[in-house]
Amino acid sequence: MLSIRLIRIGKTKQPTYRLVVMEKCKDIWADYLENLGHYNPRTKEGEFVKERIEYWISKGAQMSKTVNNLMIQKKVVDGKKKSITHISTKRKAKLAKEAKA
């Protein structure tokens, strides 16, 4: 399965990210199929190739949650943002118990 995800580049404590298409099970440092743009979180600037992102999505590539939220924020793709927070099953059970009480 193909995935559109961010790969960190840049110096220590100065992150910059590339937006790439690669196999989901591959290591982050492995080769990628195509570079779709870049994003700098320090300045909140980024350049994305909208046509190629839409092409890869049409081919079945899935965006990571972070990339999905970033694309919606930058108005490259339409849709709803996805929650990135992970709640353990133990915590879910505790919240459900508190909701009943």
C-alpha positions in Angstrom: 0.0 0.0 0.0 1.3 3.5 -0.9 1.5 6.2 1.7 2.0 9.9 1.5 4.0 10.9 4.5 6.6 13.4 5.9 10.3 12.6 6.0 12.4 14.7 8.3 15.5 16.5 6.9 17.5 19.4 8.1 20.0 20.1 10.9 19.7 19.3 14.5 16.9 21.3 16.2 16.0 22.8 12.8 13.6 20.4 11.2 12.4 20.6 7.6 10.2 17.9 6.1 9.7 16.5 2.6 6.3 15.2 1.5 6.9 12.0 -0.3 5.1 8.9 -1.7 6.5 5.5 -0.6 5.4 2.1 0.5 3.8 2.2 3.9 5.9 -0.7 5.3 9.2 0.8 4.2 11.7 2.5 6.5 11.5 6.3 6.6 15.1 6.5 5.3 14.4 4.1 2.4 14.0 5.4 -1.2 10.7 7.0 -2.1 8.8 7.1 -5.3 8.2 10.8 -5.7 8.8 14.1 -3.8 5.6 16.0 -3.6 6.8 19.1 -1.8 8.3 20.4 1.4 7.2 21.9 4.7 9.1 24.0 7.3 7.3 23.9 10.7 9.3 26.7 12.1 8.0 29.3 9.6 4.8 27.3 8.8 5.7 27.6 5.1 5.5 24.9 2.5 5.2 24.2 -1.2 3.1 21.2 -2.4 2.4 19.9 -5.9 -1.4 19.7 -5.8 -1.8 17.9 -9.1 0.6 15.1 -8.1 -1.0 14.7 -4.7 -4.4 14.3 -6.2 -2.9 11.9 -8.8 -1.4 9.6 -6.1 -4.6 9.8 -4.0 -6.6 8.7 -7.1 -4.1 5.7 -7.5 -4.9 4.6 -3.9 -2.2 6.2 -1.8 -3.3 7.1 1.7 -2.1 10.2 3.6 -0.9 9.9 7.1 -3.1 11.7 9.7 -0.5 14.6 10.1 -0.3 15.0 6.3 -4.0 14.9 6.0 -4.5 17.7 8.6 -1.7 19.7 7.0 -3.2 19.4 3.5 -6.6 20.5 4.8 -5.0 23.4 6.6 -3.2 24.6 3.5 -6.3 24.0 1.4 -4.7 21.5 -0.9 -7.3 18.9 -0.2 -10.9 19.2 1.1 -12.3 17.2 4.0 -12.3 16.9 7.8 -9.2 16.8 10.0 -8.4 13.5 11.7 -7.7 13.1 15.4 -4.0 12.2 16.0 -4.5 11.6 19.8 -4.0 7.9 20.8 -6.0 6.7 23.8 -5.1 3.3 25.3 -7.8 0.7 25.9 -7.2 1.0 29.7 -7.9 4.8 29.5 -10.9 4.3 27.3 -12.4 1.9 29.8 -11.8 4.4 32.6 -13.4 7.2 30.7 -16.4 4.9 29.9 -16.7 4.0 33.6 -16.7 7.7 34.6 -19.3 8.5 32.0 -21.7 5.9 33.4 -21.3 7.3 37.0 
